[in-house]
Amino acid sequence: MANESHSLSTAERNELGNESFAFKEQRKLPLVDAEHVRNAVARFNQVEGVDDDDRDEAWARIKSAADRHGVELHEKSWHDLNV
C-alpha cells in the first residue's frame, strides 16, 4: 500500500479533528502523512501566536506522527530547529 501524499483540500482539512494538527488549538500543521510531518517540521518556527508550552506539545505530536509515518527526525527538540 503506497503512502501517497497530497495537498489537503479545504473540505478535507475541515474534516480533520484537532488532534490531527501539530498545533491543535490553532489547527496549524496537519500531520496526516509523512509529507505533512516533514512540512510541519520545516514550517514549525513560522507558526505565530503560540507560547513555548504550545510548541512543546506540538513537537510531541510531531514526534509521535513521525514515528507513525516512518519519518526520521534529526532534531531532538524544537529548540534544535534552525530559526
VOPAGU-2260 file (C-alpha; in pm, 1 decimal, decimal comma):
REM VOPAGU-2260
SITE   aa  ch    i         X         Y         Z
SITE  MET   A    0       0,0       0,0       0,0
SITE  ALA   A    1     154,9     329,5    -109,6
SITE  ASN   A    2     158,6     620,8     127,2
SITE  GLU   A    3      94,0     891,2    -127,0
SITE  SER   A    4      52,3    1242,9      -4,2
SITE  HIS   A    5    -144,0    1526,3    -149,5
SITE  SER   A    6    -241,1    1875,4     -56,7
SITE  LEU   A    7    -543,5    1879,8     166,0
SITE  SER   A    8    -848,3    2047,4      25,1
SITE  THR   A    9   -1037,0    2287,3     247,9
SITE  ALA   A   10   -1308,0    2024,5     293,9
SITE  GLU   A   11   -1053,8    1754,4     387,3
SITE  ARG   A   12    -880,7    1990,2     629,1
SITE  ASN   A   13   -1213,7    2086,8     787,3
SITE  GLU   A   14   -1297,3    1718,5     841,8
SITE  LEU   A   15    -981,8    1657,9    1044,9
SITE  GLY   A   16   -1007,3    1656,7    1421,1
SITE  ASN   A   17    -789,8    1893,6    1621,1
SITE  GLU   A   18    -567,8    1601,2    1721,8
SITE  SER   A   19    -457,5    1572,3    1355,8
SITE  PHE   A   20    -265,0    1900,1    1382,2
SITE  ALA   A   21      67,9    1976,5    1549,4
SITE  PHE   A   22     -84,4    2292,9    1696,0
SITE  LYS   A   23    -426,5    2150,7    1768,9
SITE  GLU   A   24    -590,4    2459,4    1921,5
SITE  GLN   A   25    -485,0    2674,9    1626,0
SITE  ARG   A   26    -540,8    2388,2    1375,2
SITE  LYS   A   27    -197,4    2450,9    1223,9
SITE  LEU   A   28      37,6    2199,7    1060,3
SITE  PRO   A   29    -163,5    1887,0     979,9
SITE  LEU   A   30      12,5    1555,2    1048,1
SITE  VAL   A   31    -182,7    1318,0     823,9
SITE  ASP   A   32     108,7    1154,1     639,3
SITE  ALA   A   33     488,3    1156,7     607,3
SITE  GLU   A   34     497,6    1453,4     369,5
SITE  HIS   A   35     284,5    1663,6     604,0
SITE  VAL   A   36     503,8    1565,3     901,4
SITE  ARG   A   37     817,1    1678,7     715,0
SITE  ASN   A   38     636,9    2000,0     618,0
SITE  ALA   A   39     535,3    2058,1     982,2
SITE  VAL   A   40     899,0    2035,9    1089,3
SITE  ALA   A   41    1007,0    2273,3     812,7
SITE  ARG   A   42     738,8    2529,3     898,1
SITE  PHE   A   43     736,9    2485,0    1274,8
SITE  ASN   A   44     907,9    2816,3    1353,3
SITE  GLN   A   45     673,6    3006,4    1120,5
SITE  VAL   A   46     373,6    2949,7    1347,9
SITE  GLU   A   47     291,3    3271,8    1529,8
SITE  GLY   A   48      79,2    3344,7    1833,2
SITE  VAL   A   49     185,0    3038,8    2033,9
SITE  ASP   A   50     390,0    3008,8    2350,1
SITE  ASP   A   51     663,8    2764,0    2446,9
SITE  ASP   A   52     413,4    2526,8    2611,0
SITE  ASP   A   53     218,5    2513,8    2283,2
SITE  ARG   A   54     544,2    2444,7    2097,3
SITE  ASP   A   55     639,5    2167,5    2342,7
SITE  GLU   A   56     301,4    1999,2    2293,5
SITE  ALA   A   57     315,4    2044,0    1915,4
SITE  TRP   A   58     665,3    1894,9    1899,1
SITE  ALA   A   59     547,5    1591,3    2096,8
SITE  ARG   A   60     265,7    1540,9    1843,0
SITE  ILE   A   61     512,2    1580,8    1554,1
SITE  LYS   A   62     745,1    1319,5    1707,9
SITE  SER   A   63     456,5    1078,1    1751,3
SITE  ALA   A   64     336,7    1135,3    1393,7
SITE  ALA   A   65     693,5    1095,8    1264,6
SITE  ASP   A   66     716,6     754,4    1433,3
SITE  ARG   A   67     375,4     656,2    1298,4
SITE  HIS   A   68     460,7     760,5     940,3
SITE  GLY   A   69     824,6     644,8     934,6
SITE  VAL   A   70     982,5     990,7     926,6
SITE  GLU   A   71    1327,6    1016,8    1083,0
SITE  LEU   A   72    1374,3    1332,4    1287,5
SITE  HIS   A   73    1730,3    1454,5    1336,0
SITE  GLU   A   74    1626,3    1717,2    1590,1
SITE  LYS   A   75    1572,4    1608,4    1949,2
SITE  SER   A   76    1369,1    1917,6    2034,3
SITE  TRP   A   77    1204,8    2207,0    1855,3
SITE  HIS   A   78    1484,9    2417,7    2003,8
SITE  ASP   A   79    1720,8    2236,5    1763,6
SITE  LEU   A   80    1540,3    2373,4    1457,5
SITE  ASN   A   81    1716,2    2646,3    1262,0
SITE  VAL   A   82    1538,2    2973,4    1317,4
